[in-house]
Amino acid sequence: MTLPSIANPDLAPLFDNRPRWNQADYRRGGFHNFHTTARYAMSLRAPRVLPLRKQIDWTIGERPEVARYLAMPHFSAFVVVRDDRILYERYAPDFGPERPHPIMSITKTTLNLMLGRAVGDGLVNLDERVGTYLPEIGTGYADATVKAVADMNVCNDNIFDPLFLSVSRYDEEAVTGWRLPREGAKERTYRSFVCGITGGDLTNRTGHALYKTGNPDVIGWIIERASGRALRDWLIEIVEAAGLEGCFHVICDREGVPLVGGGACLTARDLARHGLLFARNGEGIDGRRVGDATFIEDARRNPGPPMPKPRDWMRYSRMVTTDGTWLGHGGYGGQYMLANPDTGTVVVYFGVIENTSAPDPDPNFQGPLVKMMAELAAE
């Protein structure tokens, strides 16, 4: 007897071209359990942990600009860490310090550390064409420089679609197991998807950063190809240098290639530990160095193009965003991590925006949030 099956209800699109975990009514639960939702994932853990001791300043939570975000219905977690001290932390009733949360595009910050080491070791030249390292890459990236890709400064046909309406975005998520493939579509690998991105004149003439979801995975592939080391090994070094206490969960494609553009899940404290790598200019626990101090400093002092208005006061630079003082990144749905190397402070915010699109570039949400976090980190 043949037993019939049904499409996995978490991953099958319902409406608005979204799977159930990313529907507004299900998104909070989907985000809080995302590390167990995608079809392909790996988990990494450090043998030694950076201990964090509490030295709470309760006045942080009393500030009106902080209290506003802690009172929002989408709030999940907020942590302020300096060196090895927790200055403040707060969690929603349905969340907690042991719970992993998707950090989405904040995952891209791992690439700043990897690329900095690869450049510092002479393995990668920022001014070289992508096609030199990846001869099989398509026209969307072949003639772009490595630096242009890392600065989100390339114009090609890979369109960032926060509304999830395009067939391209559908196929991209299916490759990484965030949803099921379209009916009858062949399951692909992420690198075959990236190779299929096309383009003509790749020069960015907009005057602002062009956010492309394929860029980080091109950079990761270049690092892997130039170094002869798997991305998994690079990530293990970062996890161990950060001294993460819990697991670093990261989504993969069906071949096991990590989604470094937006696939990691961490606790808020562990994301703060990761951010401390930037606050210490690439130095981890026990003197382990995973980033290049010169590269990190150059990212904030000589940044790439500005973000589109109204966030043009921050710039995109080598897989991080910056205002010239702090380094950070946002994540789809309501996440942000910000590190200030001048003060050694990291601020982390987790949230789950429960509207239709959950847009991370929403100026009414992210702009004021980042400014609040930057002010805290600067003190």
ABEGO torsion letter per residue (X at the ends): XBBBBBBBAAABBABGGBBAAABAAAAAAAAAAAAAABABBBBBBBABBBBBBBBBBAAAAABAAAAAAAABAABABBBBBBEABBABBBBBAABEAABBBBAEAAAAAAAAAAAAAAAAAGABBAABBAAAABAABBAAAAABBAAAAAAGABBBABBBBAAGABAAAAAAAAAAGABBBBBGBBBBBAAAAAAABBBBBABBAAGBBBBBAAAAAAAAAAAAAAAGBBAAAAAAAAAAAAGBABBBBBBBBAAGBBBAAGABBBBAAAAAAAAAAAAAGGBBBGGBBABBAAAAAAAAABBBBBBBOAAAABBBBGGBBBAGABBBBBBBGGBBBBBBAAAGBBBBBBBBBBBAAGBAABAAAAAAAAAAAAAAAAX
